[in-house]
Amino acid sequence: MTPFRPIAAIDSLPPGEWKLVPLTADTADAKSKTEGPAVWVQRDRDQPEKFRVLSPICTHQGCIVKWRADRSLFVCPCHGGTFDAEGNRKSGPPQSPLAMLDYRVKDGQLLIRGEDG
């Protein structure tokens, strides 16, 4: 089973807003980091220790979805698929929801399991 790993300080995640959090992977040189994949994170407005963590990968053909706050939808730029704020499919070619990732909060950090980076 993939271990949990820290991705962000919870204080850096504004309540009620979706934020694309890049995942970094350590390289051989401990001082440098390389950008890897990312995850969409939303901190609950009323329960600040509760989060939603979604994969940004469209379940149709693997494009990266973008959050459109004006429409309250995740939109795939490749083929127009849309997902609601819970990651559920709304329209277009995708047939499955966005993947929801396991998370934990520990020592002020948000930790996730999944989305290898």
C-alpha positions in Angstrom: 0.0 0.0 0.0 1.3 3.5 -0.9 2.3 5.5 2.2 0.8 8.9 3.1 3.1 11.8 2.2 2.8 15.5 3.0 1.8 17.9 0.2 1.0 21.2 1.9 0.6 23.1 5.2 -3.1 23.2 6.0 -2.8 26.9 6.7 -1.8 27.5 3.0 -5.2 26.1 1.9 -8.0 28.7 1.9 -11.3 27.4 3.2 -14.0 26.9 0.6 -11.8 27.3 -2.4 -10.4 24.7 -4.8 -6.6 24.9 -5.1 -4.4 23.0 -7.4 -1.5 21.7 -5.3 1.6 20.6 -7.2 3.3 17.5 -5.9 7.1 17.5 -5.7 9.4 14.6 -5.8 12.8 14.6 -4.1 15.7 14.2 -6.6 19.1 12.7 -5.8 20.2 16.1 -4.7 18.2 16.7 -1.5 18.2 20.5 -2.1 16.4 20.4 -5.4 12.9 19.4 -6.2 11.2 18.5 -9.4 7.6 19.3 -10.2 5.5 16.3 -10.5 1.7 15.8 -10.8 -0.8 17.8 -8.8 -4.0 17.3 -6.9 -7.1 19.5 -6.4 -7.7 20.3 -2.7 -10.5 22.0 -1.0 -10.5 22.8 2.7 -14.0 22.7 4.2 -15.3 26.2 5.1 -17.1 25.0 8.3 -14.8 22.1 9.4 -11.2 23.2 8.8 -9.8 19.8 9.5 -11.9 18.3 6.7 -10.7 18.3 3.0 -11.7 17.1 -0.4 -8.7 15.8 -2.5 -9.4 15.0 -6.1 -7.2 13.8 -8.9 -7.0 16.4 -11.7 -6.8 13.6 -14.3 -9.9 13.4 -16.5 -11.3 9.9 -16.6 -11.9 10.1 -20.4 -8.4 10.3 -21.8 -6.2 11.6 -19.0 -6.1 15.4 -19.7 -5.8 17.7 -16.7 -9.1 19.3 -15.6 -9.3 22.9 -14.6 -11.6 24.4 -11.9 -14.0 27.0 -13.2 -15.3 28.8 -10.1 -17.7 30.9 -12.2 -19.5 27.7 -13.3 -18.7 25.6 -10.1 -17.3 22.9 -12.4 -14.2 21.1 -13.3 -13.8 21.3 -17.0 -11.6 19.1 -19.3 -10.0 21.3 -21.9 -9.4 18.4 -24.3 -12.9 17.1 -25.0 -15.2 19.3 -22.9 -16.1 16.8 -20.2 -17.4 18.4 -16.9 -17.4 17.3 -13.3 -19.2 18.9 -10.4 -17.5 20.2 -7.2 -17.6 16.7 -5.7 -15.8 15.3 -8.8 -18.9 13.6 -10.2 -19.4 13.4 -14.0 -21.8 16.0 -15.3 -21.5 15.9 -19.1 -19.3 15.0 -22.0 -17.3 11.9 -22.9 -16.1 10.9 -19.4 -18.1 8.0 -17.9 -16.5 8.0 -14.4 -16.0 10.6 -11.7 -12.7 12.1 -10.8 -10.7 9.9 -8.4 -11.0 10.9 -4.7 -7.8 10.5 -2.8 -7.3 9.4 0.8 -5.9 12.1 3.1 -4.8 12.6 6.7 -3.9 15.7 8.7 -0.9 15.5 10.9 1.2 18.2 12.6 -0.4 21.0 10.5 0.3 19.2 7.2 -2.1 17.7 4.7 -0.9 14.2 3.7 -2.3 12.2 0.8 -2.0 8.7 -0.5 -2.0 8.3 -4.3 -1.1 10.3 -7.4 2.5 9.1 -7.7 4.9 12.0 -8.1 
